């Protein structure tokens, strides 16, 4: 999820189902994201402070450069000041990105908590085919769990994979064709998952392929994947 993307697209929602096990999952998820919300608010406060400090340094250096130009400093000195200002501007840009990410995390965790508290077990209809808990198999060597919610054609959720990988999904379901973007907590926008939904009575399976958006050394760039409903 890129910082600054529309909140409606990047919101992480959660699972709702008619079983008591799913209800327990929701309560557990609320507890986890309540703690994450507190931590993300703290991080937002810290990132805002770092952003203010970085902005003050850029403003000071920019003013000093203008004054040095007016005072007729040497070209070498002015170039040195320009290089220092560019370094400070790069730091400011990094602090802006950190602040955007922190704001996004606050909104994400707040949304999970508020939506979960309002969920109640209900019959699953065609408009929420993907809503539920899913067991994931991501080839070549990852397994895990996803919590998805479908709202019309929009799909969002969270996942945890073996090896400590976790993050969120966002995407669409159109004509039983799934497209999910994997947003990893460490890697960012890491992959796109394409798949088809196969219904066999109460059994629902998603099968397809995934493609990496980042080509990291030693990591697969594509593979197959499948998801089977858990509840």
C-alpha angles and dihedrals in degrees: 000000000000117000111257095028114140111284091227090063100043099044113124112218130178149229128289125179144154097254128091090232090059090048089055089050090055093050091049091049091051091054093049095047093045088060091044090050092056091049093047092051089053090049091049090054091050093045091051089053092050090047092053091049092049091049091051091052092050092047092049094047092046091052091047091052092053091048091048090052091052091048091054100244117181121276091245091054092047091050090051090051090049092053091049091049092051090052090052091047090053089052090049090053090051091050090050090054091048091051092049091049091049092051090049092051091051091052092045095052093041090053093050091051096047096044093046093052089056097047122108129180110269143163112279113240133191090265091065102036093144097044107119148059117308135194109223131210111186112183137258097028117333130104131173149118135286130197110206137182124191119205108182105306093339121097127189138161150122134275142193122199134188114274093045096286114148139154141109142304128219127176149096144283115211123165089346090304115127127206115180129176113213111219108191122203090227105029102033115212096015109161149348119236119206121188151146126238116232117194121197108171107294091346115096123183133179118207131176147098136292131212126202119235091197121053102211118180113262095012126108116257097204143359147144127289140185138187128201123194112251101197 
